[in-house]
Structures are given as structure tokens and as C-alpha cells.
């Protein structure tokens, strides 16, 4: 019927339409994307010519290929690569020695994959501290900011305007008055709803405050990373953004559960490098200078860590791939925490296969949602997990925002990546992998503590969901690339 309508338009219009279809098909096939993605875009752009191109412009472009051809990327890498290679050369012997001497072959593939994809070896760190509440975490962050003598670099997805941010702003302005360089880079879309009065005060005092990912054609791709580096020697990261609600739950939640981390040592240089990469694209300023990477003051480390990072423009999705490898290589258990669970097919399959193989698989998400659509969609992914013998927990002690993984008492990871499609594929994210039995046991206990405040989801719970709600959840699942 559709073809009969087309031919009624006349041969000229028909020829133009067929030519358009051929151009679209050839263009999309030539991008060498994942087959299902290519086919989906062919259907959208052929059936909805105008709308299809708009959707593709905002959500479907191959940013990896575009970025590699861009002048700013080539300029950045020409500066960054030789500088960072000299930095990493100082720790090559230590990194190689750790890898060769490590008797646990279970994590060998994990280390190699991150190393080869990101060119980042395991690096020594020390004084690693982990907090699970904002009330205990932020005082440490504020103390480090107060002690800054040379530079403060902060990069966050969200920077709110409240009592906590006022205190941070006052500290930063004081440090600026003492000659400390302050640079702040926040995600444009993530900070859009919040007042910028405090940030303007920092700018007026002499700090530099910029927004990241502001281009209209990149609004679908966010910078979700959280980084603070003070004087190039101490780093903070984890799930905490900058806002008082991360302490008390704000107006919507009775409490907020998150994970933050602080460490010293050479591993700090990797977070500094990630900050510098984004800063260069936004400001066209190179921060790859010895004063921001103080080899003479960084000291040593007693625990090896490795940063798996990714963005939509990167050739490899190292954070996601590291999760897949850790899950598939687990022998005894693999426990994951994330506010959301809208995974890629590979992550979902890895968890299900591990559970079928007898591995103790546990997934914990928030039981009190902030994004109802993503939360409802998650319930369409749980049945295969439960059928395979995995355990799913809904945290009910407040809003749950932690992102972590722990496996077999040998490795754990803390960072910014959620178990949803946006984090696993579209956003700029990273996870800090900790190769330490002591820290793995610590994070294991954190999971068990959270489990006591959680409700275990059962197959009976899923079967009790009504047909209308089940259809709604399935419809939301179709939107997984946008959730």
C-alpha cells in the first residue's frame, strides 16, 4: 500500500525518494557501526526523512570518527601524549613489576585491557580513604581545599547553590586571594537548573569557571565525571557532586547514600590528565605543565590503582569493558551497586552468564527513584538475572547514588559510571580500580551494610506487576538510549 502511494506522486518524486534512500543506506553502512544500530537508523531516516535527520544529528552521529579528524583533538594529542609519556615513564618499572609479580591471574585480563585501551598502567597510590555519607566526606574535601597552596582543579556534573556550595565558594575565594589558581569545569546541562551566583563570585575573584559540552549537537552526551585535584598531589572522586542534598537528601529524600574517595600518590596524575583533556577542548589552554604534575612532591604509593575512562568520542569504552571482564572472570562473587540498571546487552549477558555459572551475582539499585522512567525500565531486565540465580536488591534507606563493583576479594572499583546505557556508552565516565584485598573486603562490607537497608526483589514481585505497568516498563525500555 505504501509503495502504491509513492508511485502516485509521480516518477520524478519516486526517483528522488529512491535516491534519498540509497544515499542514507550507503552513508550509514559506511559508518561501520554496530549492525542493530545501523539498521535502526536506516529505518528511522528512511521512514521519517526530516525528523530522522534531526534525531540523527543530535543522538546518532559517530563522534569517535568526527573527533579524530578535528583540529582541536590533533592539537591536544600533540601536546598531551609526549608530556604524559614522560610522566608515565617514571612509573613504568613499578607498574610492570606489579603486573609481573601479581600472582592473581584472575585480574590479569582486566589490567591488560584497561592498560591497552587507555594507555594507563596501574599506578601507585596511598592514603586511600572511602566514605559512604556526605556528612563524613565533604569535611575532608573542604579541608583539602583550605590547604591548597598552588592550584585547585574541580570538574563536576552538578554544582548547586546552597549552604554547602556557599562554604566551598568562600574557601575558593580565600585561596584565590592567596595566589592559588582555581579552575572549575562543570557540565552545562547538568548545572542548567541551578543558580550561578556562587560561581560568578569565584569568577569575579579571579578564578576561571567554564561549562563543558555546550554545543547544541552534543546535548545528548554529558560530562558525568567528578574530579577535584589539589596542588597536583591529592585527588577526590566518586558519586558526590557539589550540593547539600548529597549530605541530607535535600527536599525530596530522607537521606542520601553515596560513595566518595580520596587518595594521594602518582595515580593522582591520571585524574589531573582527565581534567586537562576536557579543559583543553573548552578553553584551548594546555595545562600539561610540570607545575600541575609535580613529580618532586607526589611521593610514592603502597596500593596500585588503575583508571578506566571513556566518552562517546573515544575509540574504546574502557570503563564498560572493564566491568564486562570483571564480571565474566569472577570465580566466587561479583557485587555491583548503581542507582539505575538499564544495561547494555553485553553487561546484562555477562551478569546472567556468571550467575548461571554459579558465581554469587548481586545487583543493588535505588529503591526510591529520582528518574521514574529509568527505574521502571529496569524491571524489564531483572527476570533473566533472577532466573539465573542472581540476587537483586532495592535500597530503601534513602536515595541510592553509589557506583561500585567488588569481586572475589581481589579487586574493587569506585567511580562515576552508572549501570545504564547513558553511562555505559554515551557519557564521559571513569572508574578507579583498586587492586587491594583490604579495600575489596572494605567495599564488600559496605555492600553488606547497604543490603541490610534493602529489600530483595523476587520473581514473585515481578509476576505481581500488572499487565498495563508491564507494558509501560517495556515501552520505557525502548527509550534506553535516552534514559
C-alpha positions as CSV (number, residue, x, y, z in Angstrom):
1,X,0.0,0.0,0.0
2,X,2.8,2.4,0.9
3,X,4.5,1.8,-2.5
4,X,1.3,2.5,-4.3
5,X,1.0,5.8,-2.6
6,X,4.6,6.6,-3.5
7,X,4.1,5.9,-7.2
8,X,1.0,8.2,-7.3
9,X,3.4,11.0,-6.5
10,X,4.9,10.6,-9.9
11,X,8.1,9.1,-11.3
12,X,10.2,12.2,-10.6
13,X,9.3,12.2,-6.9
14,X,9.7,8.5,-6.7
15,X,13.2,8.6,-8.3
16,X,14.2,11.3,-5.8
17,X,12.9,9.3,-2.9
18,X,14.7,6.1,-4.0
19,X,17.9,8.2,-4.5
20,X,17.5,9.6,-1.0
21,X,17.0,6.0,0.4
22,X,20.2,4.9,-1.4
23,X,22.2,7.8,0.0
24,X,21.0,7.2,3.5
25,X,21.7,3.5,3.3
26,X,25.2,3.9,1.8
27,X,26.1,6.7,4.3
28,X,25.0,4.7,7.4
29,X,26.6,1.4,6.2
30,X,29.9,3.2,5.6
31,X,30.0,4.3,9.3
32,X,30.8,0.7,10.4
33,X,28.6,0.9,13.5
34,X,27.1,-2.0,15.4
35,X,24.7,-3.7,12.9
36,X,21.5,-3.3,15.0
37,X,22.3,0.4,15.5
38,X,22.8,0.9,11.7
39,X,19.6,-0.9,10.8
40,X,17.6,1.1,13.3
41,X,18.9,4.4,11.9
42,X,18.2,3.2,8.3
43,X,14.6,2.6,9.3
44,X,14.2,5.9,11.1
45,X,15.8,8.0,8.4
46,X,14.1,6.3,5.5
47,X,10.6,6.3,7.0
48,X,10.9,9.8,8.7
49,X,13.2,11.8,6.3
50,X,13.1,15.2,8.0
51,X,12.7,14.1,11.6
52,X,15.1,11.3,11.1
53,X,17.9,13.6,10.2
54,X,17.2,15.8,13.2
55,X,17.3,12.8,15.5
56,X,20.5,11.6,13.9
57,X,22.2,15.0,14.2
58,X,21.5,15.1,18.0
59,X,21.8,11.5,19.0
60,X,23.3,9.3,16.3
61,X,26.5,10.8,14.9
62,X,29.7,8.9,15.1
63,X,31.6,11.1,17.4
64,X,34.7,8.9,17.5
65,X,35.3,9.4,13.8
66,X,34.4,13.1,14.0
67,X,36.7,13.8,16.9
68,X,39.7,12.0,15.4
69,X,39.5,14.3,12.4
70,X,39.1,17.5,14.4
71,X,41.8,20.1,14.7
72,X,41.5,20.6,18.4
73,X,41.9,16.8,19.1
74,X,45.0,16.6,17.0
75,X,46.4,19.7,18.6
76,X,45.6,18.3,22.1
77,X,47.2,15.0,21.5
78,X,50.4,16.5,20.0
79,X,50.9,18.3,23.4
80,X,49.4,15.7,25.8
81,X,50.9,12.5,24.5
82,X,54.6,13.3,24.7
83,X,54.2,15.1,28.0
84,X,52.2,12.2,29.7
85,X,54.5,9.6,28.2
86,X,57.4,11.2,30.1
87,X,55.3,11.2,33.3
88,X,54.3,7.5,32.9
89,X,57.9,6.6,32.2
90,X,58.8,7.4,35.8
91,X,56.5,4.6,37.0
92,X,56.9,2.1,34.2
93,X,59.2,-0.2,36.2
94,X,56.8,-0.1,39.2
95,X,53.8,-0.8,37.0
96,X,55.4,-3.6,35.1
97,X,56.8,-5.1,38.3
98,X,53.3,-5.0,40.0
99,X,51.8,-6.8,37.0
100,X,54.5,-9.4,36.7
101,X,54.6,-10.1,40.4
102,X,50.9,-10.3,40.9
103,X,50.0,-13.9,41.5
104,X,46.3,-13.5,40.9
105,X,45.8,-14.2,37.2
106,X,42.0,-13.5,37.5
107,X,42.6,-9.8,37.1
108,X,45.4,-10.1,34.6
109,X,43.0,-9.6,31.6
110,X,41.3,-6.7,33.4
111,X,44.6,-4.8,33.9
112,X,45.8,-5.5,30.4
113,X,42.5,-4.3,28.8
114,X,42.5,-1.0,30.7
115,X,46.2,-0.6,30.0
116,X,45.9,-1.2,26.3
117,X,42.7,0.8,25.7
118,X,43.6,3.9,27.8
119,X,47.4,3.7,27.7
120,X,47.2,3.9,31.5
121,X,49.1,1.4,33.6
122,X,48.3,0.5,37.2
123,X,49.8,3.4,39.2
124,X,50.8,3.5,42.9
125,X,48.5,5.4,45.3
126,X,48.5,5.9,49.1
127,X,46.3,7.2,51.9
128,X,43.2,5.8,50.1
129,X,40.1,6.8,52.0
130,X,36.5,5.9,51.2
131,X,33.4,7.5,52.6
132,X,29.7,6.4,52.3
133,X,28.0,9.5,53.6
134,X,28.2,13.2,52.5
135,X,28.4,14.1,56.2
136,X,31.7,12.3,56.5
137,X,33.0,13.0,53.0
138,X,32.6,16.8,52.5
139,X,34.6,17.9,55.6
140,X,37.6,16.1,54.1
141,X,37.1,17.7,50.7
142,X,36.8,21.2,52.3
143,X,39.9,20.7,54.4
144,X,41.9,19.8,51.3
145,X,40.6,22.9,49.6
146,X,41.6,25.1,52.5
147,X,45.1,23.6,52.5
148,X,45.7,24.4,48.8
149,X,48.9,26.4,48.0
150,X,49.1,26.4,44.3
151,X,46.2,25.1,42.3
152,X,42.6,23.7,42.6
153,X,41.0,21.9,39.6
154,X,37.4,20.9,40.0
155,X,35.1,19.2,37.5
156,X,31.5,18.1,38.3
157,X,28.3,17.2,36.6
158,X,26.2,19.2,39.0
159,X,27.1,22.3,41.1
160,X,24.2,23.5,43.1
161,X,23.5,26.7,45.0
162,X,23.1,26.2,48.8
163,X,24.8,26.3,52.2
164,X,27.5,23.8,51.2
165,X,28.3,25.5,47.9
166,X,28.5,28.9,49.7
167,X,31.1,27.4,52.1
168,X,33.1,26.0,49.2
169,X,32.9,29.3,47.3
170,X,34.2,31.2,50.3
171,X,37.1,28.8,50.6
172,X,38.0,29.1,47.0
173,X,37.8,32.9,47.0
174,X,40.1,32.9,50.1
175,X,42.6,30.6,48.3
176,X,42.5,32.8,45.2
177,X,43.4,35.8,47.4
178,X,46.5,33.9,48.5
179,X,47.6,33.3,44.9
180,X,46.1,29.8,44.3
181,X,44.9,29.1,40.8
182,X,41.3,28.0,40.7
183,X,39.7,26.3,37.7
184,X,36.2,24.9,37.7
185,X,34.7,23.0,34.8
186,X,31.0,21.9,35.1
187,X,28.7,20.1,32.8
188,X,26.5,22.7,31.0
189,X,23.3,20.6,31.0
190,X,23.7,19.1,34.5
191,X,24.1,22.6,36.0
192,X,21.5,24.3,33.9
193,X,18.7,24.3,36.6
194,X,20.9,25.9,39.3
195,X,21.8,29.5,40.1
196,X,25.3,30.6,39.1
197,X,25.7,33.3,41.8
198,X,28.4,31.5,43.7
199,X,30.3,30.6,40.5
200,X,30.1,34.2,39.4
201,X,31.7,35.2,42.7
202,X,34.6,32.8,42.0
203,X,35.0,34.3,38.6
204,X,34.9,37.8,39.8
205,X,37.6,36.9,42.4
206,X,39.9,35.7,39.7
207,X,39.0,32.1,39.3
208,X,38.2,30.6,35.9
209,X,34.8,28.9,35.7
210,X,33.7,27.2,32.4
211,X,30.9,25.0,31.2
212,X,31.6,21.7,29.4
213,X,29.7,20.2,26.5
214,X,27.8,23.3,25.4
215,X,27.5,22.6,21.7
216,X,23.9,22.1,20.6
217,X,24.7,18.9,18.7
218,X,26.2,17.4,21.8
219,X,23.4,17.9,24.3
220,X,22.7,14.2,24.3
221,X,26.3,13.5,25.6
222,X,27.2,14.7,29.0
223,X,30.4,15.0,31.1
224,X,29.3,13.0,34.2
225,X,32.8,12.9,35.8
226,X,33.5,14.2,39.3
227,X,37.1,15.3,40.0
228,X,38.9,17.5,42.4
229,X,42.7,17.7,42.3
230,X,44.5,20.0,44.8
231,X,48.1,21.1,44.1
232,X,48.5,18.2,41.8
233,X,49.1,15.8,44.7
234,X,45.7,14.9,46.2
235,X,42.6,13.7,44.3
236,X,38.9,13.3,45.1
237,X,36.3,11.4,43.1
238,X,33.2,9.2,43.4
239,X,29.5,9.8,43.1
240,X,29.2,13.0,45.0
241,X,28.5,16.2,43.1
242,X,28.6,19.7,44.8
243,X,25.4,20.3,46.7
244,X,24.0,20.0,50.2
245,X,21.4,17.4,49.1
246,X,24.3,14.9,48.9
247,X,24.5,15.2,52.7
248,X,20.9,15.2,53.9
249,X,18.8,14.1,50.9
250,X,17.6,17.6,50.1
251,X,13.9,18.3,49.7
252,X,12.9,15.0,48.1
253,X,14.7,12.3,50.2
254,X,15.0,11.5,53.8
255,X,18.7,10.5,53.3
256,X,21.3,10.2,50.5
257,X,23.7,7.2,50.1
258,X,26.7,7.8,48.0
259,X,30.4,6.8,47.9
260,X,33.3,9.2,47.7
261,X,37.1,8.6,47.6
262,X,40.3,10.5,48.2
263,X,43.9,9.4,47.5
264,X,47.4,10.6,47.1
265,X,50.4,9.4,45.1
266,X,51.2,9.1,41.4
267,X,47.7,7.8,40.5
268,X,46.5,11.4,41.1
269,X,48.2,12.4,37.8
270,X,45.7,10.4,35.8
271,X,42.7,12.4,37.2
272,X,44.7,15.5,36.6
273,X,45.2,14.4,33.0
274,X,41.5,13.8,32.5
275,X,40.7,17.3,33.8
276,X,43.4,18.8,31.5
277,X,41.9,16.9,28.5
278,X,38.4,18.5,28.9
279,X,39.9,21.9,29.8
280,X,41.9,22.0,26.6
281,X,38.8,21.4,24.4
282,X,36.7,24.0,26.2
283,X,39.4,26.7,26.8
284,X,42.1,25.8,24.3
285,X,44.6,26.1,27.2
286,X,47.3,23.4,27.8
287,X,47.7,22.5,31.5
288,X,50.3,19.8,30.7
289,X,53.0,21.6,32.6
290,X,55.3,20.4,35.3
291,X,53.8,22.6,38.0
292,X,50.5,20.7,37.7
293,X,52.3,17.3,37.7
294,X,54.8,17.8,40.5
295,X,57.0,14.7,40.2
296,X,59.2,16.0,43.0
297,X,56.3,16.3,45.5
298,X,53.9,13.5,44.5
299,X,55.6,10.8,46.7
300,X,55.1,7.1,46.4
301,X,52.3,4.7,46.9
302,X,51.6,1.3,48.5
303,X,48.4,0.3,46.6
304,X,48.1,0.0,42.9
305,X,45.1,1.6,41.2
306,X,44.0,2.0,37.6
307,X,41.6,4.4,36.0
308,X,39.3,3.1,33.3
309,X,37.8,6.1,31.5
310,X,35.6,6.6,28.4
311,X,33.5,9.1,26.4
312,X,31.3,8.9,23.4
313,X,34.2,10.2,21.2
314,X,36.7,7.5,22.4
315,X,37.7,4.6,20.4
316,X,37.2,2.2,23.3
317,X,34.7,2.1,26.1
318,X,37.2,1.1,28.7
319,X,35.0,1.6,31.8
320,X,32.3,-0.6,30.3
321,X,34.7,-3.2,29.0
322,X,36.4,-3.4,32.4
323,X,33.1,-4.2,34.0
324,X,32.3,-6.9,31.5
325,X,35.7,-8.5,32.0
326,X,35.5,-8.4,35.8
327,X,32.0,-9.9,35.7
328,X,33.0,-12.7,33.3
329,X,36.2,-13.5,35.1
330,X,34.7,-13.7,38.6
331,X,35.0,-17.1,40.3
332,X,33.2,-16.6,43.6
333,X,31.2,-13.4,43.6
334,X,30.7,-10.1,41.9
335,X,28.6,-7.4,43.6
336,X,27.6,-4.2,41.8
337,X,25.9,-1.0,43.0
338,X,24.3,1.6,40.9
339,X,21.2,3.9,41.2
340,X,19.9,2.6,37.9
341,X,20.0,-0.7,35.9
342,X,19.4,-0.2,32.2
343,X,22.4,-2.1,30.9
344,X,23.9,-2.8,27.5
345,X,23.3,-6.3,26.1
346,X,26.9,-7.3,26.9
347,X,26.7,-6.3,30.6
348,X,23.3,-8.0,31.0
349,X,24.6,-11.2,29.3
350,X,27.8,-11.2,31.4
351,X,25.9,-11.0,34.7
352,X,23.4,-13.6,33.7
353,X,26.1,-16.0,32.4
354,X,28.1,-15.5,35.6
355,X,25.1,-16.3,37.7
356,X,24.3,-19.4,35.7
357,X,28.0,-20.5,36.2
358,X,27.5,-20.4,40.0
359,X,29.0,-17.0,40.7
360,X,27.3,-15.1,43.5
361,X,25.9,-12.2,41.5
362,X,24.3,-9.3,43.4
363,X,23.0,-6.1,41.9
364,X,21.8,-3.2,44.1
365,X,19.9,-0.2,42.8
366,X,17.9,2.6,44.5
367,X,14.5,1.6,45.8
368,X,13.5,5.2,45.9
369,X,13.8,6.6,42.4
370,X,14.6,10.0,41.1
371,X,14.2,9.1,37.5
372,X,11.0,7.1,37.4
373,X,11.2,6.2,33.7
374,X,14.7,4.6,34.1
375,X,13.6,2.9,37.3
376,X,10.5,1.4,35.7
377,X,12.5,0.2,32.7
378,X,15.0,-1.6,35.0
379,X,12.2,-4.1,36.0
380,X,12.3,-5.5,32.4
381,X,15.9,-6.6,32.9
382,X,15.6,-8.3,36.2
383,X,13.8,-11.5,35.3
384,X,16.8,-13.1,33.4
385,X,19.0,-12.2,36.3
386,X,16.7,-13.8,38.9
387,X,16.1,-16.9,36.7
388,X,19.8,-17.4,36.6
389,X,20.1,-17.3,40.3
390,X,21.4,-13.7,40.8
391,X,20.1,-11.5,43.7
392,X,18.6,-8.0,43.1
393,X,18.3,-5.5,46.0
394,X,16.3,-2.3,46.2
395,X,18.0,0.1,48.6
396,X,15.3,1.8,50.8
397,X,17.4,3.8,53.3
398,X,17.2,6.9,51.1
399,X,18.1,7.8,47.6
400,X,21.0,5.5,46.5
401,X,23.6,7.1,44.2
402,X,26.8,5.0,44.7
403,X,28.6,3.4,41.7
404,X,30.8,0.5,42.7
405,X,31.9,-3.1,42.0
406,X,33.7,-5.7,44.1
407,X,34.8,-9.2,43.1
408,X,36.4,-12.2,44.7
409,X,38.2,-10.2,47.5
410,X,40.8,-9.2,44.9
411,X,39.6,-6.0,43.2
412,X,37.0,-3.3,43.6
413,X,36.0,-0.2,41.6
414,X,34.6,3.2,42.6
415,X,33.7,6.0,40.3
416,X,31.1,7.8,38.3
417,X,29.6,5.2,35.9
418,X,26.1,4.0,36.4
419,X,24.7,0.7,35.1
420,X,22.6,2.4,32.5
421,X,23.0,2.8,28.8
422,X,23.9,6.5,29.0
423,X,26.8,6.0,31.4
424,X,27.9,2.7,29.8
425,X,28.0,4.2,26.3
426,X,27.3,7.9,25.9
427,X,28.6,9.9,28.8
428,X,32.1,10.8,29.8
429,X,32.8,8.5,32.8
430,X,35.5,6.7,34.7
431,X,36.0,4.1,37.4
432,X,39.0,3.8,39.7
433,X,40.0,0.2,40.0
434,X,41.6,-0.8,43.3
435,X,43.9,-3.8,43.3
436,X,43.9,-4.5,47.0
437,X,42.4,-7.3,49.1
438,X,42.0,-4.9,52.1
439,X,40.0,-2.4,50.0
440,X,38.0,-5.2,48.4
441,X,37.0,-6.5,51.8
442,X,36.1,-3.0,52.9
443,X,33.8,-2.5,49.9
444,X,32.3,-5.9,50.4
445,X,31.3,-4.9,53.9
446,X,29.9,-1.7,52.6
447,X,27.6,-3.7,50.2
448,X,26.6,-6.0,53.1
449,X,25.8,-2.9,55.3
450,X,23.6,-1.5,52.4
451,X,22.0,-4.8,51.9
452,X,20.6,-4.6,55.5
453,X,18.7,-1.5,54.4
454,X,17.5,-3.1,51.1
455,X,14.5,-5.2,50.0
456,X,15.4,-8.2,48.0
457,X,13.4,-8.4,44.7
458,X,11.9,-11.8,43.9
459,X,10.3,-13.4,40.8
460,X,7.0,-13.2,42.7
461,X,7.4,-9.4,42.8
462,X,7.9,-9.3,39.1
463,X,4.9,-11.5,38.4
464,X,2.8,-9.3,40.6
465,X,3.3,-6.3,38.2
466,X,0.1,-5.8,36.3
467,X,-0.1,-6.0,32.5
468,X,-0.5,-2.3,32.0
469,X,2.5,-1.5,34.2
470,X,4.5,-4.3,32.5
471,X,3.7,-2.8,29.0
472,X,4.7,0.6,30.3
473,X,8.0,-0.7,31.6
474,X,8.7,-2.4,28.2
475,X,7.9,0.8,26.4
476,X,10.3,2.7,28.6
477,X,12.9,0.1,27.8
478,X,12.7,1.1,24.1
479,X,14.0,4.5,25.3
480,X,17.1,3.0,26.9
481,X,19.5,5.2,24.8
482,X,17.8,8.3,26.2
483,X,17.3,7.4,29.8
